[in-house]
């Protein structure tokens, strides 16, 4: 497969713009049936706190469940039992990540990092995986009726480990729908995440993202480790001016982005406050969690596979734009997983609900080209991640075209 020329790398994951401050989002498509959310855990199952969510929007009706979910009665069993392990792995990762995290400012900009958080989900058993579990993993497009149909199974010792007994080095795997990260039952783990008071000035935003970053890394690290994928906490730059990056120039009046060329999230402090008139902490946290979702795609190798496929398809062709929508909607679904984890880790519902409401109002209706998905589709995927909190439920690469329109 031909690789893109090694010039300036394209931005990875710009958020779709929202409606102008004075206008209302376009109405959501309403499904014929009420979405019931996740099932409660039964006796003998690990504690599973269902996300608390008011009913401002519901995912659209996707029709009958896909083949891998047919025959599964969601009311007959609680969510799949997650793998468990000690908390030491997450602590070590956060400490290591803090040493690796770069810092810097641009103009009146500040470098931001963030803290830990996860869902009602507990950590997996194994720090690394051998990939054998990938043969049986399942994924799901947004639905309104079912939980993942596969339960995690114990992993055997790595068959490809050297004779010394060490597991192979963790590296990204350039794959999309069959990426190793898609291990059934894995999700974003619960991690408490104390956040500072929020304000829209650059310094306050920088402190807010700085507090949230290690939380996001801690919640995603176990799933990456079990799949034997690298854990590399990105840097964060909060900018209020113009900055050059390997992905090109970024200015204050553009949306946030993740650049894989230097593993950095660029949060544009003034865009959401000045251009969109947003002041709620949840709006900014949701955008940040979406961009971190792109960083997870980079760590897993989904980024690399998408970049190559997009280059071969011509990124602005109908096929190329669909690939971009799949990438963006997966990051939105990952955002929903992060918000569920943050809620169960103690972040106030005022912040969580504001993030969900904002992301449900973003889509290609306000974009120049169809590269992020419609408002209805974004709503479906953010809810899918929030209600399910399972990596396999965010596998947009195997969804049908109408589920990523």
Kinemage of the C-alpha trace (Angstrom):
@kinemage 1
@onewidth
@group {chain A} dominant
@subgroup {mainchain}
@vectorlist {calphas} color= white
{ca unk a 1} P 0.000 0.000 0.000
{ca unk a 2} L 1.399 3.375 -0.966
{ca unk a 3} L 2.219 5.653 1.913
{ca unk a 4} L 1.633 9.410 1.891
{ca unk a 5} L 4.649 11.552 1.027
{ca unk a 6} L 6.687 12.421 4.137
{ca unk a 7} L 5.959 16.132 3.970
{ca unk a 8} L 3.691 17.943 6.343
{ca unk a 9} L 1.320 15.512 8.019
{ca unk a 10} L -2.415 16.238 7.880
{ca unk a 11} L -4.155 17.222 11.095
{ca unk a 12} L -5.506 14.180 12.883
{ca unk a 13} L -8.993 14.741 14.099
{ca unk a 14} L -10.268 18.267 13.952
{ca unk a 15} L -13.593 18.501 15.763
{ca unk a 16} L -16.667 19.463 13.730
{ca unk a 17} L -17.899 22.942 14.422
{ca unk a 18} L -21.036 23.511 16.419
{ca unk a 19} L -23.920 25.858 15.690
{ca unk a 20} L -23.368 29.621 15.962
{ca unk a 21} L -23.969 30.952 19.497
{ca unk a 22} L -27.360 32.464 18.639
{ca unk a 23} L -28.765 29.478 16.769
{ca unk a 24} L -30.154 26.176 17.904
{ca unk a 25} L -28.833 22.763 16.775
{ca unk a 26} L -30.805 21.047 14.081
{ca unk a 27} L -33.396 18.639 15.499
{ca unk a 28} L -32.265 15.079 16.158
{ca unk a 29} L -33.899 12.151 14.438
{ca unk a 30} L -36.134 10.448 16.977
{ca unk a 31} L -36.244 6.644 17.094
{ca unk a 32} L -39.544 4.809 17.241
{ca unk a 33} L -38.484 3.043 20.431
{ca unk a 34} L -37.060 4.451 23.648
{ca unk a 35} L -33.379 3.715 24.310
{ca unk a 36} L -33.163 1.930 27.628
{ca unk a 37} L -29.441 2.246 28.368
{ca unk a 38} L -27.240 -0.503 29.814
{ca unk a 39} L -28.627 -3.322 31.889
{ca unk a 40} L -27.975 -3.423 35.622
{ca unk a 41} L -25.406 -5.879 36.899
{ca unk a 42} L -26.767 -9.093 38.357
{ca unk a 43} L -25.708 -11.051 41.414
{ca unk a 44} L -22.152 -12.290 41.282
{ca unk a 45} L -21.073 -9.784 38.639
{ca unk a 46} L -18.559 -6.983 39.215
{ca unk a 47} L -19.981 -3.637 40.266
{ca unk a 48} L -21.148 -1.862 37.126
{ca unk a 49} L -22.437 1.678 37.553
{ca unk a 50} L -24.656 2.623 34.630
{ca unk a 51} L -23.990 6.158 33.406
{ca unk a 52} L -26.517 8.704 34.597
{ca unk a 53} L -27.911 10.634 31.692
{ca unk a 54} L -30.936 12.841 31.198
{ca unk a 55} L -32.930 12.165 28.024
{ca unk a 56} L -32.211 15.221 25.831
{ca unk a 57} L -31.411 13.149 22.765
{ca unk a 58} L -31.715 9.555 21.682
{ca unk a 59} L -29.698 7.627 19.093
{ca unk a 60} L -31.454 7.070 15.781
{ca unk a 61} L -33.045 3.752 14.950
{ca unk a 62} L -30.400 1.605 13.287
{ca unk a 63} L -32.811 -1.220 12.446
{ca unk a 64} L -32.277 -4.834 13.503
{ca unk a 65} L -29.081 -5.685 15.382
{ca unk a 66} L -26.119 -6.777 13.268
{ca unk a 67} L -25.349 -10.499 12.862
{ca unk a 68} L -22.850 -10.596 15.710
{ca unk a 69} L -25.542 -9.381 18.122
{ca unk a 70} L -28.568 -11.334 16.895
{ca unk a 71} L -29.787 -13.946 19.336
{ca unk a 72} L -28.456 -12.007 22.324
{ca unk a 73} L -31.108 -10.967 24.827
{ca unk a 74} L -29.762 -7.898 26.643
{ca unk a 75} L -32.222 -8.377 29.468
{ca unk a 76} L -31.023 -11.895 30.190
{ca unk a 77} L -27.542 -11.010 31.393
{ca unk a 78} L -25.571 -8.100 32.819
{ca unk a 79} L -22.696 -6.455 30.932
{ca unk a 80} L -19.729 -8.782 30.255
{ca unk a 81} L -17.424 -9.278 33.179
{ca unk a 82} L -14.271 -7.181 32.753
{ca unk a 83} L -10.822 -8.533 33.420
{ca unk a 84} L -9.281 -7.478 36.698
{ca unk a 85} L -5.798 -6.612 37.833
{ca unk a 86} L -4.112 -4.590 40.509
{ca unk a 87} L -3.993 -0.798 40.437
{ca unk a 88} L -0.210 -0.718 40.357
{ca unk a 89} L -0.063 -0.758 36.577
{ca unk a 90} L -2.079 2.433 36.241
{ca unk a 91} L -0.070 4.239 38.932
{ca unk a 92} L 3.200 3.311 37.273
{ca unk a 93} L 1.905 4.409 33.899
{ca unk a 94} L 0.776 7.788 35.119
{ca unk a 95} L 4.097 8.414 36.865
{ca unk a 96} L 6.035 7.323 33.794
{ca unk a 97} L 3.815 9.359 31.530
{ca unk a 98} L 4.370 12.489 33.566
{ca unk a 99} L 8.118 12.146 33.070
{ca unk a 100} L 7.671 11.665 29.331
{ca unk a 101} L 5.204 14.502 28.851
{ca unk a 102} L 6.681 17.525 27.112
{ca unk a 103} L 5.866 21.088 28.104
{ca unk a 104} L 5.729 24.375 26.296
{ca unk a 105} L 3.791 27.549 25.674
{ca unk a 106} L 2.908 29.521 22.559
{ca unk a 107} L 2.419 33.261 23.013
{ca unk a 108} L 0.073 33.497 25.947
{ca unk a 109} L -0.487 29.781 25.513
{ca unk a 110} L 0.237 27.132 28.083
{ca unk a 111} L 1.038 23.436 27.972
{ca unk a 112} L -1.745 21.325 29.408
{ca unk a 113} L -1.833 17.850 30.795
{ca unk a 114} L -4.662 16.053 32.470
{ca unk a 115} L -5.464 13.499 35.107
{ca unk a 116} L -6.921 10.028 35.581
{ca unk a 117} L -10.440 8.772 35.204
{ca unk a 118} L -12.299 5.698 34.190
{ca unk a 119} L -15.696 4.094 34.162
{ca unk a 120} L -17.397 1.608 36.375
{ca unk a 121} L -15.068 -0.776 34.627
{ca unk a 122} L -12.106 -2.464 36.319
{ca unk a 123} L -8.630 -3.105 34.960
{ca unk a 124} L -7.865 -6.135 32.772
{ca unk a 125} L -5.926 -9.121 34.060
{ca unk a 126} L -2.883 -9.082 31.815
{ca unk a 127} L -0.551 -6.188 31.198
{ca unk a 128} L 0.112 -7.390 27.671
{ca unk a 129} L -1.663 -9.709 25.280
{ca unk a 130} L -0.484 -12.136 22.675
{ca unk a 131} L -3.098 -11.178 20.106
{ca unk a 132} L -4.735 -14.596 20.200
{ca unk a 133} L -7.842 -13.110 21.769
{ca unk a 134} L -8.289 -11.017 18.656
{ca unk a 135} L -9.591 -13.999 16.722
{ca unk a 136} L -12.776 -14.016 18.792
{ca unk a 137} L -13.308 -10.328 19.487
{ca unk a 138} L -16.511 -8.665 18.378
{ca unk a 139} L -17.552 -5.113 17.643
{ca unk a 140} L -20.839 -3.334 17.291
{ca unk a 141} L -22.248 -0.359 15.478
{ca unk a 142} L -24.580 1.898 17.477
{ca unk a 143} L -27.710 0.043 18.515
{ca unk a 144} L -30.501 0.730 20.944
{ca unk a 145} L -30.913 -2.701 22.381
{ca unk a 146} L -27.875 -4.774 23.215
{ca unk a 147} L -24.611 -5.056 25.077
{ca unk a 148} L -21.503 -6.686 23.594
{ca unk a 149} L -22.274 -10.317 22.927
{ca unk a 150} L -18.816 -11.677 23.733
{ca unk a 151} L -17.342 -12.074 27.177
{ca unk a 152} L -13.610 -11.833 27.782
{ca unk a 153} L -11.691 -15.045 28.100
{ca unk a 154} L -8.424 -15.678 29.844
{ca unk a 155} L -5.364 -15.045 27.736
{ca unk a 156} L -2.652 -17.602 27.227
{ca unk a 157} L 1.011 -16.755 27.530
{ca unk a 158} L 2.338 -14.975 24.435
{ca unk a 159} L 3.235 -17.558 21.805
{ca unk a 160} L 5.633 -15.162 20.091
{ca unk a 161} L 7.611 -14.256 23.188
{ca unk a 162} L 11.385 -14.731 22.979
{ca unk a 163} L 12.921 -17.727 24.687
{ca unk a 164} L 13.999 -15.403 27.494
{ca unk a 165} L 10.345 -15.222 28.549
{ca unk a 166} L 9.859 -11.530 27.780
{ca unk a 167} L 6.786 -10.448 25.832
{ca unk a 168} L 7.399 -8.823 22.447
{ca unk a 169} L 7.866 -5.066 22.478
{ca unk a 170} L 4.624 -3.119 22.308
{ca unk a 171} L 4.184 -1.485 18.913
{ca unk a 172} L 1.241 0.027 17.038
{ca unk a 173} L -0.446 -2.375 14.618
{ca unk a 174} L -1.567 -0.731 11.376
{ca unk a 175} L -5.070 -2.199 11.202
{ca unk a 176} L -8.613 -0.819 11.262
{ca unk a 177} L -11.587 -3.096 12.031
{ca unk a 178} L -9.355 -5.949 13.177
{ca unk a 179} L -7.014 -3.824 15.286
{ca unk a 180} L -5.725 -5.669 18.388
{ca unk a 181} L -7.272 -3.053 20.682
{ca unk a 182} L -10.702 -4.617 20.027
{ca unk a 183} L -10.647 -7.175 22.836
{ca unk a 184} L -14.186 -8.058 23.979
{ca unk a 185} L -15.115 -6.742 27.401
{ca unk a 186} L -12.392 -4.119 27.632
{ca unk a 187} L -13.290 -0.493 28.271
{ca unk a 188} L -12.051 2.689 29.895
{ca unk a 189} L -11.388 1.901 33.561
{ca unk a 190} L -12.639 3.910 36.552
{ca unk a 191} L -10.127 6.418 37.878
{ca unk a 192} L -10.876 9.390 40.146
{ca unk a 193} L -10.102 12.680 38.418
{ca unk a 194} L -10.127 15.863 40.510
{ca unk a 195} L -10.435 18.846 38.171
{ca unk a 196} L -9.669 22.478 39.039
{ca unk a 197} L -12.265 25.249 38.697
{ca unk a 198} L -12.808 26.100 35.048
{ca unk a 199} L -12.586 29.476 33.332
{ca unk a 200} L -12.227 30.329 29.649
{ca unk a 201} L -8.965 32.289 29.892
{ca unk a 202} L -5.918 30.532 28.485
{ca unk a 203} L -4.165 29.900 31.805
{ca unk a 204} L -7.265 28.384 33.419
{ca unk a 205} L -7.918 26.164 30.411
{ca unk a 206} L -4.304 25.010 30.467
{ca unk a 207} L -4.591 24.017 34.127
{ca unk a 208} L -7.866 22.216 33.409
{ca unk a 209} L -6.380 20.103 30.601
{ca unk a 210} L -3.238 19.513 32.668
{ca unk a 211} L -5.380 17.967 35.384
{ca unk a 212} L -7.381 15.817 32.960
{ca unk a 213} L -4.614 14.373 30.775
{ca unk a 214} L -3.147 11.758 33.152
{ca unk a 215} L -6.707 10.663 33.973
{ca unk a 216} L -7.421 9.936 30.325
{ca unk a 217} L -4.139 8.082 29.943
{ca unk a 218} L -4.791 5.990 33.050
{ca unk a 219} L -8.270 4.969 31.911
{ca unk a 220} L -7.026 3.818 28.484
{ca unk a 221} L -3.707 2.240 29.518
{ca unk a 222} L -5.021 -1.202 30.602
{ca unk a 223} L -6.824 -1.845 27.309
{ca unk a 224} L -3.725 -0.822 25.358
{ca unk a 225} L -1.440 -2.934 27.534
{ca unk a 226} L -3.533 -6.056 27.277
{ca unk a 227} L -3.461 -5.747 23.495
{ca unk a 228} L 0.339 -5.339 23.685
{ca unk a 229} L 0.060 -1.822 22.244
{ca unk a 230} L 2.275 1.083 23.327
{ca unk a 231} L 1.167 3.545 25.996
{ca unk a 232} L 2.453 7.017 25.093
{ca unk a 233} L 0.806 9.950 26.817
{ca unk a 234} L 0.518 12.848 24.361
{ca unk a 235} L 1.585 16.390 25.078
{ca unk a 236} L -0.999 19.161 25.149
{ca unk a 237} L -0.567 22.743 24.002
{ca unk a 238} L -3.219 25.299 24.824
{ca unk a 239} L -2.839 28.120 22.320
{ca unk a 240} L -4.415 31.528 21.900
{ca unk a 241} L -2.385 32.592 18.887
{ca unk a 242} L -0.682 30.908 15.933
{ca unk a 243} L 1.563 27.862 16.189
{ca unk a 244} L 3.455 25.719 13.677
{ca unk a 245} L 3.280 21.938 13.947
{ca unk a 246} L 4.241 18.910 11.825
{ca unk a 247} L 0.573 18.983 10.767
{ca unk a 248} L 0.741 22.590 9.588
{ca unk a 249} L -0.189 25.967 11.008
{ca unk a 250} L -2.833 26.190 13.725
{ca unk a 251} L -4.501 29.481 14.586
{ca unk a 252} L -6.679 30.596 17.483
{ca unk a 253} L -9.851 30.614 15.375
{ca unk a 254} L -9.658 26.912 14.439
{ca unk a 255} L -10.996 23.915 16.330
{ca unk a 256} L -8.827 21.635 18.467
{ca unk a 257} L -6.751 18.929 16.798
{ca unk a 258} L -4.425 16.021 17.500
{ca unk a 259} L -1.201 15.909 15.474
{ca unk a 260} L 0.396 12.436 15.235
{ca unk a 261} L 3.644 13.912 13.907
{ca unk a 262} L 4.623 15.084 17.385
{ca unk a 263} L 1.996 13.252 19.481
{ca unk a 264} L 0.452 16.532 20.607
{ca unk a 265} L -3.081 17.750 21.221
{ca unk a 266} L -3.597 21.399 20.280
{ca unk a 267} L -6.409 23.019 22.261
{ca unk a 268} L -7.361 26.403 20.827
{ca unk a 269} L -8.387 28.350 23.903
{ca unk a 270} L -10.294 31.139 22.201
{ca unk a 271} L -12.179 29.255 19.485
{ca unk a 272} L -14.874 27.642 21.624
{ca unk a 273} L -15.238 30.660 23.914
{ca unk a 274} L -14.972 33.509 21.383
{ca unk a 275} L -16.339 32.013 18.159
{ca unk a 276} L -18.912 29.604 19.579
{ca unk a 277} L -19.700 31.453 22.790
{ca unk a 278} L -19.227 28.368 24.989
{ca unk a 279} L -18.403 28.717 28.683
{ca unk a 280} L -19.359 25.348 30.237
{ca unk a 281} L -16.437 23.245 31.425
{ca unk a 282} L -18.049 20.146 29.933
{ca unk a 283} L -17.860 21.524 26.390
{ca unk a 284} L -14.094 21.917 26.669
{ca unk a 285} L -13.642 18.575 28.444
{ca unk a 286} L -15.628 16.796 25.738
{ca unk a 287} L -13.514 18.322 22.974
{ca unk a 288} L -10.367 17.330 24.844
{ca unk a 289} L -11.587 13.739 25.347
{ca unk a 290} L -12.372 13.513 21.613
{ca unk a 291} L -8.845 14.593 20.688
{ca unk a 292} L -7.431 12.112 23.187
{ca unk a 293} L -9.490 9.491 21.364
{ca unk a 294} L -7.415 10.271 18.287
{ca unk a 295} L -4.276 9.801 20.392
{ca unk a 296} L -5.571 6.331 21.324
{ca unk a 297} L -6.021 5.631 17.614
{ca unk a 298} L -2.393 6.627 17.114
{ca unk a 299} L -1.119 4.388 19.923
{ca unk a 300} L -3.086 1.425 18.576
{ca unk a 301} L -2.024 1.872 14.930
{ca unk a 302} L -5.505 2.760 13.659
{ca unk a 303} L -4.147 6.190 12.761
{ca unk a 304} L -1.434 4.739 10.540
{ca unk a 305} L -3.823 2.366 8.762
{ca unk a 306} L -6.365 5.142 8.214
{ca unk a 307} L -3.738 7.544 6.841
{ca unk a 308} L -2.564 4.974 4.284
{ca unk a 309} L -6.113 4.008 3.275
{ca unk a 310} L -7.153 7.649 2.966
{ca unk a 311} L -4.142 8.435 0.802
{ca unk a 312} L -4.919 5.527 -1.518
{ca unk a 313} L -8.586 6.543 -1.732
{ca unk a 314} L -7.880 10.257 -2.261
{ca unk a 315} L -9.020 11.843 0.989
{ca unk a 316} L -11.599 14.147 -0.597
{ca unk a 317} L -13.284 11.438 -2.692
{ca unk a 318} L -16.536 9.877 -1.421
{ca unk a 319} L -14.565 6.837 -0.241
{ca unk a 320} L -11.935 9.020 1.401
{ca unk a 321} L -14.533 11.146 3.178
{ca unk a 322} L -16.255 8.027 4.495
{ca unk a 323} L -12.936 6.833 5.909
{ca unk a 324} L -12.506 10.191 7.640
{ca unk a 325} L -16.006 9.984 9.103
{ca unk a 326} L -15.265 6.515 10.464
{ca unk a 327} L -12.120 7.869 12.123
{ca unk a 328} L -13.878 10.898 13.596
{ca unk a 329} L -16.915 8.970 14.800
{ca unk a 330} L -14.692 6.413 16.516
{ca unk a 331} L -12.961 9.252 18.374
{ca unk a 332} L -16.410 10.572 19.324
{ca unk a 333} L -17.384 7.119 20.621
{ca unk a 334} L -14.112 6.956 22.579
{ca unk a 335} L -15.041 10.371 23.984
{ca unk a 336} L -18.310 8.882 25.224
{ca unk a 337} L -16.394 6.066 26.927
{ca unk a 338} L -14.141 8.601 28.626
{ca unk a 339} L -17.109 10.640 29.843
{ca unk a 340} L -18.701 7.513 31.358
{ca unk a 341} L -15.437 6.748 33.132
{ca unk a 342} L -15.092 10.316 34.366
{ca unk a 343} L -18.657 10.343 35.643
{ca unk a 344} L -18.164 7.107 37.561
{ca unk a 345} L -14.848 8.456 38.824
{ca unk a 346} L -16.619 11.374 40.466
{ca unk a 347} L -16.681 14.205 37.914
{ca unk a 348} L -19.866 16.214 38.457
{ca unk a 349} L -22.856 15.513 36.248
{ca unk a 350} L -23.105 19.184 35.301
{ca unk a 351} L -19.800 18.770 33.456
{ca unk a 352} L -20.589 15.349 31.981
{ca unk a 353} L -24.051 16.291 30.707
{ca unk a 354} L -22.781 19.541 29.176
{ca unk a 355} L -20.121 17.567 27.281
{ca unk a 356} L -22.658 15.067 25.961
{ca unk a 357} L -25.149 17.726 24.938
{ca unk a 358} L -22.465 19.691 23.100
{ca unk a 359} L -21.140 16.676 21.199
{ca unk a 360} L -24.669 15.690 20.220
{ca unk a 361} L -25.070 19.072 18.563
{ca unk a 362} L -21.990 18.854 16.343
{ca unk a 363} L -21.960 17.482 12.820
{ca unk a 364} L -21.527 18.032 9.122
{ca unk a 365} L -24.618 20.223 8.951
{ca unk a 366} L -22.228 23.013 9.976
{ca unk a 367} L -19.209 21.789 8.001
{ca unk a 368} L -18.065 22.631 4.486
{ca unk a 369} L -17.692 18.943 3.592
{ca unk a 370} L -19.113 15.673 4.978
{ca unk a 371} L -16.066 14.478 6.890
{ca unk a 372} L -17.305 14.180 10.498
{ca unk a 373} L -20.766 12.650 10.259
{ca unk a 374} L -24.236 14.104 10.669
{ca unk a 375} L -25.626 15.382 13.948
{ca unk a 376} L -27.785 12.261 14.268
{ca unk a 377} L -24.797 9.985 13.646
{ca unk a 378} L -22.588 11.849 16.114
{ca unk a 379} L -25.388 11.552 18.666
{ca unk a 380} L -25.601 7.796 18.126
{ca unk a 381} L -21.863 7.205 18.544
{ca unk a 382} L -21.346 9.487 21.562
{ca unk a 383} L -24.237 7.672 23.268
{ca unk a 384} L -22.867 4.295 22.184
{ca unk a 385} L -19.572 5.007 23.920
{ca unk a 386} L -21.194 6.533 26.991
{ca unk a 387} L -23.821 3.839 27.570
{ca unk a 388} L -21.689 0.810 26.643
{ca unk a 389} L -18.088 1.780 27.529
{ca unk a 390} L -16.615 -1.112 25.568
{ca unk a 391} L -13.896 -0.725 22.941
{ca unk a 392} L -15.579 -3.197 20.603
{ca unk a 393} L -18.756 -1.105 20.658
{ca unk a 394} L -16.807 1.791 19.095
{ca unk a 395} L -15.471 -0.135 16.095
{ca unk a 396} L -16.761 2.217 13.400
{ca unk a 397} L -14.587 0.489 10.792
{ca unk a 398} L -17.006 -2.444 10.542
{ca unk a 399} L -20.192 -0.351 10.683
{ca unk a 400} L -22.427 -0.091 7.622
{ca unk a 401} L -22.200 3.114 5.531
{ca unk a 402} L -25.535 4.438 6.800
{ca unk a 403} L -24.206 4.232 10.360
{ca unk a 404} L -21.327 6.583 9.521
{ca unk a 405} L -23.118 9.038 7.234
